[in-house]
């Protein structure tokens, strides 16, 4: 992976440290999932997962139209408590 320092810093703020993998030139499979939960304003929510050599190394959440736009996946419950994320609708 060859990421610019700014991109690495942004991803680190979401709880994923790719610096060691970046230095080794490792290739990552990156998968983004649309989550059922939404932001209180109706904007979408996503989770991006990084996998290297068949192992999940981490990921981060994404909030549309929100600055900085990413969050640590383990912060989802806190964001729900703070009213930034609405619970998923039950079918």
OpenMM code with the backbone's topology and positions (N, CA, C; nanometers):
from openmm import Vec3, app, unit

residues = "UNK UNK UNK UNK UNK UNK UNK UNK UNK UNK UNK UNK UNK UNK UNK UNK UNK UNK UNK UNK UNK UNK UNK UNK UNK UNK UNK UNK UNK UNK UNK UNK UNK UNK UNK UNK UNK UNK UNK UNK UNK UNK UNK UNK UNK UNK UNK UNK UNK UNK UNK UNK UNK UNK UNK UNK UNK UNK UNK UNK UNK UNK UNK UNK UNK UNK UNK UNK UNK UNK UNK UNK UNK UNK UNK UNK UNK UNK UNK UNK UNK UNK UNK UNK UNK UNK UNK UNK UNK UNK UNK".split()
positions = [
    Vec3(0.0843, -0.1175, 0.0000),
    Vec3(0.0000, 0.0000, 0.0000),
    Vec3(0.0882, 0.1230, 0.0000),
    Vec3(0.0587, 0.2142, -0.0853),
    Vec3(0.1285, 0.3414, -0.0865),
    Vec3(0.0289, 0.4520, -0.0620),
    Vec3(0.0185, 0.4943, 0.0632),
    Vec3(-0.0704, 0.6031, 0.1000),
    Vec3(0.0125, 0.7255, 0.1333),
    Vec3(-0.0411, 0.8392, 0.1011),
    Vec3(0.0212, 0.9645, 0.1402),
    Vec3(0.0088, 0.9811, 0.2909),
    Vec3(0.1021, 1.0563, 0.3526),
    Vec3(0.0958, 1.0749, 0.4978),
    Vec3(-0.0389, 1.1288, 0.5469),
    Vec3(-0.1019, 1.2161, 0.4690),
    Vec3(-0.2308, 1.2720, 0.5091),
    Vec3(-0.3374, 1.1634, 0.5169),
    Vec3(-0.3360, 1.0708, 0.4212),
    Vec3(-0.4329, 0.9609, 0.4184),
    Vec3(-0.4083, 0.8675, 0.5368),
    Vec3(-0.2820, 0.8376, 0.5646),
    Vec3(-0.2478, 0.7509, 0.6777),
    Vec3(-0.2961, 0.8148, 0.8076),
    Vec3(-0.2749, 0.9451, 0.8225),
    Vec3(-0.3183, 1.0161, 0.9429),
    Vec3(-0.4702, 1.0108, 0.9590),
    Vec3(-0.5442, 1.0285, 0.8491),
    Vec3(-0.6897, 1.0237, 0.8552),
    Vec3(-0.7370, 0.8846, 0.8976),
    Vec3(-0.6787, 0.7815, 0.8383),
    Vec3(-0.7178, 0.6446, 0.8716),
    Vec3(-0.6826, 0.6124, 1.0171),
    Vec3(-0.5689, 0.6626, 1.0646),
    Vec3(-0.5311, 0.6416, 1.2044),
    Vec3(-0.6326, 0.7046, 1.2981),
    Vec3(-0.6904, 0.8186, 1.2608),
    Vec3(-0.7904, 0.8815, 1.3464),
    Vec3(-0.9154, 0.7942, 1.3568),
    Vec3(-0.9341, 0.7040, 1.2607),
    Vec3(-1.0435, 0.6091, 1.2654),
    Vec3(-1.0069, 0.4801, 1.3366),
    Vec3(-0.8846, 0.4734, 1.3898),
    Vec3(-0.8445, 0.3585, 1.4694),
    Vec3(-0.7679, 0.2508, 1.3951),
    Vec3(-0.7224, 0.2793, 1.2734),
    Vec3(-0.6504, 0.1790, 1.1954),
    Vec3(-0.5114, 0.2308, 1.1635),
    Vec3(-0.4075, 0.1591, 1.2060),
    Vec3(-0.2697, 0.2005, 1.1815),
    Vec3(-0.2105, 0.1159, 1.0690),
    Vec3(-0.1932, 0.1784, 0.9538),
    Vec3(-0.1409, 0.1076, 0.8361),
    Vec3(0.0067, 0.1348, 0.8106),
    Vec3(0.0688, 0.2149, 0.8940),
    Vec3(0.2052, 0.2583, 0.8673),
    Vec3(0.3025, 0.1420, 0.8489),
    Vec3(0.2964, 0.0418, 0.9346),
    Vec3(0.3881, -0.0728, 0.9229),
    Vec3(0.3648, -0.1484, 0.7926),
    Vec3(0.2384, -0.1629, 0.7531),
    Vec3(0.2066, -0.2329, 0.6285),
    Vec3(0.2471, -0.1496, 0.5080),
    Vec3(0.2319, -0.0189, 0.5182),
    Vec3(0.2675, 0.0721, 0.4097),
    Vec3(0.4171, 0.0637, 0.3802),
    Vec3(0.4989, 0.0579, 0.4858),
    Vec3(0.6441, 0.0511, 0.4708),
    Vec3(0.6871, -0.0809, 0.4070),
    Vec3(0.6129, -0.1876, 0.4315),
    Vec3(0.6474, -0.3191, 0.3770),
    Vec3(0.5916, -0.3397, 0.2373),
    Vec3(0.5117, -0.2464, 0.1881),
    Vec3(0.4541, -0.2584, 0.0545),
    Vec3(0.3480, -0.3670, 0.0434),
    Vec3(0.2830, -0.3987, 0.1539),
    Vec3(0.1797, -0.5033, 0.1541),
    Vec3(0.0563, -0.4575, 0.0785),
    Vec3(-0.0109, -0.5508, 0.0125),
    Vec3(-0.1367, -0.5254, -0.0572),
    Vec3(-0.2523, -0.5556, 0.0368),
    Vec3(-0.3520, -0.4695, 0.0370),
    Vec3(-0.4690, -0.4890, 0.1221),
    Vec3(-0.5933, -0.5053, 0.0363),
    Vec3(-0.6832, -0.5891, 0.0841),
    Vec3(-0.8177, -0.5954, 0.0280),
    Vec3(-0.9028, -0.5067, 0.1162),
    Vec3(-0.9701, -0.4103, 0.0537),
    Vec3(-1.0500, -0.3137, 0.1283),
    Vec3(-1.1956, -0.3325, 0.0881),
    Vec3(-1.2802, -0.3598, 0.1872),
    Vec3(-1.4226, -0.3823, 0.1618),
    Vec3(-1.5025, -0.2823, 0.2441),
    Vec3(-1.5953, -0.2142, 0.1783),
    Vec3(-1.6812, -0.1190, 0.2468),
    Vec3(-1.8235, -0.1717, 0.2461),
    Vec3(-1.8841, -0.1711, 0.3630),
    Vec3(-2.0211, -0.2187, 0.3809),
    Vec3(-2.1108, -0.1003, 0.4166),
    Vec3(-2.2280, -0.0954, 0.3591),
    Vec3(-2.3292, 0.0036, 0.3975),
    Vec3(-2.4009, -0.0526, 0.5187),
    Vec3(-2.4069, 0.0223, 0.6283),
    Vec3(-2.4703, -0.0250, 0.7509),
    Vec3(-2.6193, 0.0071, 0.7514),
    Vec3(-2.6945, -0.0715, 0.8276),
    Vec3(-2.8390, -0.0486, 0.8382),
    Vec3(-2.8691, 0.0778, 0.9169),
    Vec3(-2.7851, 0.1087, 1.0156),
    Vec3(-2.8037, 0.2308, 1.0922),
    Vec3(-2.7814, 0.3514, 1.0005),
    Vec3(-2.8411, 0.4632, 1.0370),
    Vec3(-2.8212, 0.5877, 0.9641),
    Vec3(-2.7918, 0.6981, 1.0640),
    Vec3(-2.7414, 0.8069, 1.0131),
    Vec3(-2.7239, 0.9245, 1.0966),
    Vec3(-2.8622, 0.9815, 1.1284),
    Vec3(-2.8712, 1.0601, 1.2328),
    Vec3(-2.9998, 1.1173, 1.2719),
    Vec3(-3.0621, 1.1997, 1.1590),
    Vec3(-2.9784, 1.2608, 1.0741),
    Vec3(-3.0303, 1.3415, 0.9638),
    Vec3(-3.0655, 1.2576, 0.8409),
    Vec3(-3.0500, 1.1240, 0.8504),
    Vec3(-3.0837, 1.0346, 0.7402),
    Vec3(-2.9672, 0.9976, 0.6507),
    Vec3(-2.8517, 1.0648, 0.6672),
    Vec3(-2.7347, 1.0309, 0.5863),
    Vec3(-2.6867, 0.8902, 0.6192),
    Vec3(-2.6155, 0.8319, 0.5239),
    Vec3(-2.5729, 0.6925, 0.5353),
    Vec3(-2.4506, 0.6759, 0.6244),
    Vec3(-2.4304, 0.5521, 0.6634),
    Vec3(-2.3221, 0.5098, 0.7502),
    Vec3(-2.2556, 0.3892, 0.6856),
    Vec3(-2.1229, 0.3784, 0.6968),
    Vec3(-2.0535, 0.2645, 0.6371),
    Vec3(-1.9434, 0.2148, 0.7303),
    Vec3(-1.8971, 0.0946, 0.7024),
    Vec3(-1.7815, 0.0374, 0.7718),
    Vec3(-1.6851, -0.0114, 0.6652),
    Vec3(-1.5584, 0.0279, 0.6766),
    Vec3(-1.4551, -0.0134, 0.5826),
    Vec3(-1.3587, -0.1053, 0.6561),
    Vec3(-1.3395, -0.2249, 0.6000),
    Vec3(-1.2567, -0.3282, 0.6623),
    Vec3(-1.1344, -0.3538, 0.5743),
    Vec3(-1.0165, -0.3601, 0.6367),
    Vec3(-0.8905, -0.3878, 0.5666),
    Vec3(-0.8456, -0.5292, 0.6004),
    Vec3(-0.8055, -0.6011, 0.4961),
    Vec3(-0.7596, -0.7390, 0.5107),
    Vec3(-0.6269, -0.7538, 0.4372),
    Vec3(-0.5286, -0.8160, 0.5034),
    Vec3(-0.3979, -0.8415, 0.4431),
    Vec3(-0.3625, -0.9873, 0.4670),
    Vec3(-0.3230, -1.0541, 0.3615),
    Vec3(-0.2838, -1.1956, 0.3685),
    Vec3(-0.3910, -1.2810, 0.4352),
    Vec3(-0.5178, -1.2526, 0.4053),
    Vec3(-0.6283, -1.3316, 0.4575),
    Vec3(-0.6684, -1.3004, 0.6002),
    Vec3(-0.6069, -1.1982, 0.6611),
    Vec3(-0.6387, -1.1611, 0.7997),
    Vec3(-0.6952, -1.0198, 0.8031),
    Vec3(-0.8023, -1.0025, 0.8799),
    Vec3(-0.8561, -0.8682, 0.9006),
    Vec3(-0.7618, -0.7955, 0.9951),
    Vec3(-0.7110, -0.6803, 0.9502),
    Vec3(-0.6184, -0.6039, 1.0342),
    Vec3(-0.6862, -0.4849, 1.1012),
    Vec3(-0.8079, -0.4536, 1.0600),
    Vec3(-0.8810, -0.3448, 1.1237),
    Vec3(-0.9751, -0.2756, 1.0278),
    Vec3(-1.0302, -0.1660, 1.0724),
    Vec3(-1.1229, -0.0914, 0.9900),
    Vec3(-1.1669, 0.0350, 1.0595),
    Vec3(-1.2583, 0.1070, 0.9952),
    Vec3(-1.3119, 0.2299, 1.0509),
    Vec3(-1.4519, 0.2518, 0.9962),
    Vec3(-1.5275, 0.3358, 1.0641),
    Vec3(-1.6610, 0.3700, 1.0200),
    Vec3(-1.6608, 0.5024, 0.9470),
    Vec3(-1.7583, 0.5209, 0.8600),
    Vec3(-1.7691, 0.6451, 0.7845),
    Vec3(-1.9073, 0.7066, 0.7979),
    Vec3(-1.9102, 0.8370, 0.8162),
    Vec3(-2.0335, 0.9136, 0.8251),
    Vec3(-2.0359, 1.0117, 0.7078),
    Vec3(-2.1402, 1.0065, 0.6259),
    Vec3(-2.1522, 1.1004, 0.5153),
    Vec3(-2.1712, 1.2419, 0.5671),
    Vec3(-2.1142, 1.3381, 0.4972),
    Vec3(-2.1339, 1.4804, 0.5260),
    Vec3(-2.1031, 1.5177, 0.6707),
    Vec3(-2.0014, 1.4574, 0.7263),
    Vec3(-1.9620, 1.4822, 0.8647),
    Vec3(-1.8124, 1.5029, 0.8693),
    Vec3(-1.7646, 1.5950, 0.9463),
    Vec3(-1.6226, 1.6213, 0.9544),
    Vec3(-1.5718, 1.5737, 1.0903),
    Vec3(-1.4806, 1.4824, 1.1014),
    Vec3(-1.3851, 1.4396, 1.0007),
    Vec3(-1.4358, 1.3301, 0.9070),
    Vec3(-1.5508, 1.2751, 0.9309),
    Vec3(-1.6082, 1.1773, 0.8384),
    Vec3(-1.5809, 1.0324, 0.8711),
    Vec3(-1.4846, 1.0053, 0.9595),
    Vec3(-1.4597, 0.8665, 0.9981),
    Vec3(-1.4593, 0.8560, 1.1500),
    Vec3(-1.4840, 0.7351, 1.1972),
    Vec3(-1.4841, 0.7092, 1.3406),
    Vec3(-1.4329, 0.5693, 1.3664),
    Vec3(-1.3867, 0.5483, 1.4872),
    Vec3(-1.3431, 0.4143, 1.5284),
    Vec3(-1.4661, 0.3252, 1.5350),
    Vec3(-1.4558, 0.2037, 1.4849),
    Vec3(-1.5704, 0.1129, 1.4873),
    Vec3(-1.6209, 0.0878, 1.6280),
    Vec3(-1.5327, 0.0880, 1.7260),
    Vec3(-1.5778, 0.0659, 1.8634),
    Vec3(-1.6422, 0.1908, 1.9249),
    Vec3(-1.6498, 0.3009, 1.8495),
    Vec3(-1.7184, 0.4223, 1.8949),
    Vec3(-1.8645, 0.4279, 1.8508),
    Vec3(-1.9117, 0.3281, 1.7800),
    Vec3(-2.0482, 0.3311, 1.7272),
    Vec3(-2.1519, 0.3469, 1.8386),
    Vec3(-2.1377, 0.2713, 1.9463),
    Vec3(-2.2345, 0.2815, 2.0565),
    Vec3(-2.2324, 0.4208, 2.1190),
    Vec3(-2.1133, 0.4770, 2.1337),
    Vec3(-2.1027, 0.6119, 2.1892),
    Vec3(-2.1723, 0.7129, 2.0977),
    Vec3(-2.1532, 0.7008, 1.9676),
    Vec3(-2.2171, 0.7918, 1.8728),
    Vec3(-2.3689, 0.7770, 1.8751),
    Vec3(-2.4171, 0.6559, 1.9016),
    Vec3(-2.5614, 0.6352, 1.9147),
    Vec3(-2.6116, 0.7058, 2.0410),
    Vec3(-2.5371, 0.6918, 2.1511),
    Vec3(-2.5741, 0.7582, 2.2762),
    Vec3(-2.5778, 0.9097, 2.2609),
    Vec3(-2.4824, 0.9624, 2.1840),
    Vec3(-2.4739, 1.1073, 2.1628),
    Vec3(-2.5772, 1.1574, 2.0620),
    Vec3(-2.6520, 1.0653, 2.0016),
    Vec3(-2.7559, 1.1054, 1.9077),
    Vec3(-2.7084, 1.1335, 1.7664),
    Vec3(-2.5855, 1.0946, 1.7339),
    Vec3(-2.5348, 1.1148, 1.5977),
    Vec3(-2.5807, 1.0035, 1.5034),
    Vec3(-2.6019, 0.8838, 1.5597),
    Vec3(-2.6435, 0.7675, 1.4814),
    Vec3(-2.7758, 0.7173, 1.5360),
    Vec3(-2.8688, 0.6885, 1.4464),
    Vec3(-2.9979, 0.6298, 1.4841),
    Vec3(-2.9880, 0.4790, 1.4751),
    Vec3(-3.0582, 0.4078, 1.5605),
    Vec3(-3.0592, 0.2617, 1.5566),
    Vec3(-3.1189, 0.2137, 1.4258),
    Vec3(-3.0763, 0.0964, 1.3822),
    Vec3(-3.1296, 0.0371, 1.2587),
    Vec3(-3.2773, 0.0042, 1.2766),
    Vec3(-3.3527, 0.0237, 1.1709),
    Vec3(-3.4944, -0.0120, 1.1758),
    Vec3(-3.5084, -0.1629, 1.1676),
    Vec3(-3.5981, -0.2172, 1.2478),
    Vec3(-3.6226, -0.3618, 1.2470),
    Vec3(-3.7238, -0.3947, 1.1385),
    Vec3(-3.6955, -0.5002, 1.0617),
    Vec3(-3.7888, -0.5435, 0.9554),
    Vec3(-3.8856, -0.6448, 1.0077),
] * unit.nanometer
topology = app.Topology()
chain = topology.addChain("A")
for resn in residues:
    res = topology.addResidue(resn, chain)
    for name in ("N", "CA", "C"):
        topology.addAtom(name, app.Element.getBySymbol(name[0]), res)
